[in-house]
Amino acid sequence: MTMKEKKKVALVAHDNMKRDLAEWVDWNWEILLRHHLVCTGTTGKMVTRTLTERGGAEEISHFDITLLKSGPLGGDQQLGSMIADGEISALIFFWDPMSAQPHDVDVKALLRIATLYNVPTAINRSSADFLISSPLFEHDDYRPVVKDYTSYIERVLK
Ligand SMILES: O=C(CO)COP(=O)(O)O
């Protein structure tokens, strides 16, 4: 198996779950650094801090990371747009099952669009562990199949 292609890996966490994601990123930094990370704003700052604090090693001095807007300010929707454009290879989204979010509709929309486009998605640490340890995670030839929506797009309206 070869791995030449950098993938765009989205990382998002609600506030109560950010510590979990930081630990997970710290644990998996070597794999993550081989890819382009795309994060909602505050998560992205935390991921940057986590990777920077890892420090020291040569390979840590540079990493590709894009910070979108903060989730409640449109970041979830920006990420959803990237998914609709086929740019995101995996989504790690530690959403908070115990707190109401002001942008709940955006959270739902992000999860919906990720499901629609068959994006490999992890919603907690165990599923994130399973996802990142899969040989398919870095497989160049693996492309999730997206359902054919032609008949929906071309439906006849009366
Ligand atoms: O709200 C979020 C996901 O729904 C995450 O946004 P932040 O990364 O800006 O906290």
The ligand as a Tripos MOL2 file, in Angstrom:
@<TRIPOS>MOLECULE
LIG
   10     9     1     0     0
SMALL
NO_CHARGES

@<TRIPOS>ATOM
      1 O1        -19.1910   24.6740   17.0850 O.2       1 LIG1
      2 C1        -18.4450   23.8610   16.6100 C.2       1 LIG1
      3 C2        -18.9780   22.6730   15.9050 C.3       1 LIG1
      4 O2        -20.3730   22.6410   15.8190 O.3       1 LIG1
      5 C3        -16.9940   24.0220   16.7190 C.3       1 LIG1
      6 O3        -16.6440   25.3750   16.6130 O.3       1 LIG1
      7 P1        -15.3120   25.8990   17.2340 P.3       1 LIG1
      8 O4        -14.2230   24.9850   16.7750 O.co2     1 LIG1
      9 O5        -15.1210   27.2800   16.6850 O.co2     1 LIG1
     10 O6        -15.4750   25.8770   18.7360 O.co2     1 LIG1
@<TRIPOS>BOND
     1     1     2 2
     2     2     3 1
     3     2     5 1
     4     3     4 1
     5     5     6 1
     6     6     7 1
     7     7     8 2
     8     7     9 1
     9     7    10 1
@<TRIPOS>SUBSTRUCTURE
     1 LIG1         1 GROUP 0 **** ****
